[in-house]
């Protein structure tokens, strides 16, 4: 089956195409990114303006067309603006688990091989969204998807907790060092 058979696939917006008209209420919104985040001014009610500004919703999968990584949106991502270097995947088939599909798109060797076939460009290789939609995908039983998706979710949380732990240890060491310097 094709990816477009199980999901609605669109692309993020080129940020320079967001129009702000006079007397329009605006707000700063965070622009989604796997790396560093920035903000952009957008109309206050993006759904009412006719600009098709994609905003992250629950269970979306975001695929970066230049780094070829995929992630499922988290609670913290909801409401962020999706820029044009991301493909938005919204599952429409109830027999597909979003956690599994995010794992499959991010880590599966067979998906990587399919992506490699689609890469275009001379300097920065990217992927055509139309070709992305037509990608062939083979899915296991829903029960297996759910198990693997849950394992992937737990692994992601484990990594986040490890990073949080490292940060707390570093802050503790700095505090201990500063205390030692003061008390000699």
Secondary structure in CASP SS format (residue, H / E / C, confidence):
PFRMAT SS
TARGET T0000
AUTHOR 0000-0000-0000
METHOD secondary structure of the structure
MODEL  1
X C 1.00
X E 1.00
X H 1.00
X H 1.00
X H 1.00
X H 1.00
X E 1.00
X E 1.00
X E 1.00
X E 1.00
X E 1.00
X C 1.00
X E 1.00
X C 1.00
X H 1.00
X H 1.00
X H 1.00
X C 1.00
X C 1.00
X C 1.00
X C 1.00
X C 1.00
X C 1.00
X C 1.00
X C 1.00
X E 1.00
X E 1.00
X E 1.00
X E 1.00
X E 1.00
X E 1.00
X C 1.00
X C 1.00
X C 1.00
X C 1.00
X C 1.00
X C 1.00
X E 1.00
X E 1.00
X E 1.00
X E 1.00
X E 1.00
X E 1.00
X C 1.00
X C 1.00
X C 1.00
X C 1.00
X C 1.00
X C 1.00
X C 1.00
X C 1.00
X C 1.00
X C 1.00
X C 1.00
X E 1.00
X C 1.00
X C 1.00
X C 1.00
X C 1.00
X C 1.00
X E 1.00
X E 1.00
X E 1.00
X E 1.00
X C 1.00
X C 1.00
X C 1.00
X C 1.00
X C 1.00
X E 1.00
X E 1.00
X E 1.00
X C 1.00
X C 1.00
X H 1.00
X H 1.00
X H 1.00
X C 1.00
X C 1.00
X C 1.00
X E 1.00
X C 1.00
X E 1.00
X C 1.00
X C 1.00
X E 1.00
X E 1.00
X E 1.00
X E 1.00
X E 1.00
X E 1.00
X C 1.00
X C 1.00
X C 1.00
X C 1.00
X C 1.00
X C 1.00
X H 1.00
X H 1.00
X H 1.00
X H 1.00
X H 1.00
X H 1.00
X H 1.00
X H 1.00
X H 1.00
X H 1.00
X C 1.00
X H 1.00
X H 1.00
X H 1.00
X H 1.00
X H 1.00
X H 1.00
X H 1.00
X H 1.00
X H 1.00
X H 1.00
X C 1.00
X E 1.00
X C 1.00
X C 1.00
X C 1.00
X C 1.00
X C 1.00
X E 1.00
X C 1.00
X C 1.00
X H 1.00
X H 1.00
X H 1.00
X H 1.00
X H 1.00
X C 1.00
X C 1.00
X E 1.00
X C 1.00
X C 1.00
X C 1.00
X C 1.00
X C 1.00
X H 1.00
X H 1.00
X H 1.00
X H 1.00
X H 1.00
X H 1.00
X H 1.00
X H 1.00
X H 1.00
X H 1.00
X H 1.00
X H 1.00
X H 1.00
X H 1.00
X H 1.00
X H 1.00
X H 1.00
X H 1.00
X H 1.00
X H 1.00
X H 1.00
X H 1.00
X H 1.00
X H 1.00
X H 1.00
X H 1.00
X H 1.00
X H 1.00
X H 1.00
X H 1.00
X H 1.00
X H 1.00
X H 1.00
X H 1.00
X H 1.00
X H 1.00
X H 1.00
X H 1.00
X H 1.00
X H 1.00
X H 1.00
X H 1.00
X C 1.00
END
